[in-house]
């Protein structure tokens, strides 16, 4: 069997082993993500509160407004 060829788009890279510390951090991050996903409104507010998001996307679209103003932003 030949070794891994990084230039072959169909080749699967070899598995990488994580250290104990990396596994611990991944588990902690996954728990935090799962908690945030249970509150989509809070997650959306947090996302739109990021400075770069405000700069690039503008304020979040309101679901209470009809298409008029929002349509022009698409």
C-alpha positions as CSV (number, residue, x, y, z in Angstrom):
1,X,0.0,0.0,0.0
2,X,1.3,3.4,-0.9
3,X,1.6,6.3,1.5
4,X,-0.7,9.3,1.8
5,X,-0.5,11.6,-1.2
6,X,-1.5,15.1,-0.1
7,X,-1.9,16.1,-3.8
8,X,-4.6,13.5,-4.4
9,X,-8.0,15.0,-3.7
10,X,-9.5,11.6,-3.3
11,X,-7.0,10.4,-0.7
12,X,-8.0,10.2,2.9
13,X,-5.4,11.7,5.3
14,X,-4.2,9.5,8.1
15,X,-6.0,9.8,11.4
16,X,-4.4,12.1,13.9
17,X,-4.4,11.3,17.6
18,X,-5.4,14.1,20.0
19,X,-3.7,14.7,23.3
20,X,-5.7,14.4,26.5
21,X,-5.7,18.2,26.8
22,X,-7.1,18.6,23.3
23,X,-9.9,16.1,24.0
24,X,-10.8,17.9,27.2
25,X,-10.9,21.2,25.4
26,X,-13.0,19.7,22.5
27,X,-15.5,18.3,25.0
28,X,-15.8,21.6,26.8
29,X,-16.3,23.5,23.5
30,X,-19.0,20.9,22.4
31,X,-20.9,21.4,25.7
32,X,-20.8,25.2,25.3
33,X,-22.0,24.9,21.6
34,X,-24.8,22.5,22.6
35,X,-26.0,24.9,25.3
36,X,-25.9,27.9,22.8
37,X,-27.8,25.9,20.2
38,X,-30.7,25.4,22.7
39,X,-31.2,29.1,22.6
40,X,-31.2,30.2,18.9
41,X,-32.4,33.7,19.7
42,X,-29.6,34.4,22.1
43,X,-27.1,32.9,19.7
44,X,-28.3,35.1,16.9
45,X,-28.1,38.2,19.2
46,X,-24.5,37.2,20.2
47,X,-23.5,36.7,16.6
48,X,-24.9,40.1,15.5
49,X,-23.2,41.8,18.4
50,X,-19.8,41.0,17.0
51,X,-18.2,44.1,15.6
52,X,-17.1,42.5,12.3
53,X,-20.6,41.1,11.8
54,X,-22.2,44.6,12.2
55,X,-19.8,46.1,9.8
56,X,-20.2,43.4,7.1
57,X,-23.9,42.5,7.4
58,X,-25.6,45.4,9.1
59,X,-28.4,44.9,11.7
60,X,-30.3,41.6,11.7
61,X,-33.4,41.4,9.5
62,X,-36.6,41.8,11.5
63,X,-39.2,39.1,11.0
64,X,-41.9,41.6,12.0
65,X,-41.2,43.8,8.9
66,X,-42.5,42.9,5.5
67,X,-40.3,42.6,2.5
68,X,-40.0,46.3,1.5
69,X,-36.9,47.4,3.4
70,X,-35.4,44.0,3.7
71,X,-35.8,43.1,0.1
72,X,-33.4,45.8,-1.0
73,X,-30.7,44.3,1.3
74,X,-30.8,40.9,-0.4
